[in-house]
Amino acid sequence: MSHPETDVPPPPPPPLPPTGSAKDERLWATFCHLGGLGMYVFPFGNVIIPLIIWLIKKDEYPLVNDQGKEALNFQLSIMIYTIVSLLLMLAVVGIALLLAVLIFDVVMIVIASIKANEGVAYRYPLTIRFIS
């Protein structure tokens, strides 16, 4: 005999924790963003570091492919904004603008790195999309 109370299926199992692969994917995506701080270490480091990470890991991890392109686009945009600021230093307004661009760069890198580490595909504001 079948009882209606016993025919209820068991609840689904709890979700599995992220595998090492998912953790690695988020870590490399985070490194793509943090590579933007490379410009404070050596010239063009903000483009070279994310570019190398993206080229090596883009086929292995979809999040790294997406976030690597995003980081590169943002850093290329920052380079343009920095060059414009340096040119505007001749008109004196460039000093404040350069400082604003550099602070904006660091703050956005930190935010994007945190989001990438959470597995979120972050989009930077004020970014020219060179690589799609």
N, C-alpha and C positions, 0 to 999 in steps of 0.2 A: 504494500500500500504506500502511496505517495502522499506526503504531507506538504501543503503549500508553503509552510514556513521553512522546510528543509530544502526546497527546490531553488532557493535564492542563490545565485552564484556568489562566490566569495569576492571580497573587494579586490581591486587590482593591486599588484605589488607596488611598493613605493618606488619612485624614480631612482635610477642608479646614479651614483656620483659621477662626475665627469671623468672620463678616462684620461690616461696620460697624454694621449694624442690631442684631446681637446684642451688640456692644460698647456701643452706645448704650442698649440695654435694661438692661444690667447697670449702666451708669453712672447712669441715672435712678433705678433701684431703690436704688442706693447713696445717692443724694441724698435719697430719701424718708427713709431712716434718719438720715442726717446732719442733716436738717432738725430733728430732735428736739433738737439742741443750741441751737436758736434761742431756747429759754427763757432761756438765759444771756445773750442779747443784748437781747431785748425781751419784754414780757409776752405770754404765749400763743403765742410764736413756735414752740414745740415742737409745736403743733397746726396753726397757720396754714401754716407752710412745707410740711410733708408733705401737708396737705390741698390746697394749690394745685398741687403737683407731681402728686399723684394725680389730681386732676380734669382736668388738662391732658393727661396722658400715659396714663391708664388704658385708653383705647380703642385706643391705638397699640401698647402693649406688654403682653402678659399678665403678665410678671414684675412690672412696675411696678404693675399692678392688684392683684396679690396682696400684694406687699410694701408698697405704699402703705396698704392696709387694715390690714396687720399693724402698721406704724409708727404709724398713727393710733390703733389700739386700745391699743397699748402706751403712747403718750403720754397718752391720756385716762386710762388706769389710773394712770400716774405722777402725773397731776394730782390724782386722788382720794387716792392715798397721801400726797401732799404736804400736801393740805388736812387729812387726818386727823392727820398729824404735827404740823402747826401748831396744831391744836386740842389735841393731847396735850402741847404745850409748857406748858400751864397746869398739867399734872401732872408737869412736869420731864422725863419720859421722852421727850417729843417731840423734844428737841434731838438726842439720839443717833439716834432713829429718822429724823429729817429728814436728817441727815448720811448715814445708811445708804441712804436712798432716793435721794439725789442721786448718791452714788457708784455705786450699782446702775444708775441711769439711764445714766450716762456709759459704764460698762463694757459694758452690754448694747448700747448704740448702736454702740460700736466693733466688737463681735463681729458684730452684725447687718450692719453696713456691709461688713465683710470678706467675710462669707458672700454677701451680695447681689452684690458685685463678682465673686465666683466663679460667680455664676449659680445659687446655692442658695436655695431658698425657705425662709428662716429663720423659726422660730417663737420668739417671746419667752416666757420663763417668767413666771408670775404675771400674766398678761394677761387682762383681762376682754374678751370678744369683743362689742363694741358693734356693729361693722360686719362683716357676714359676706358 
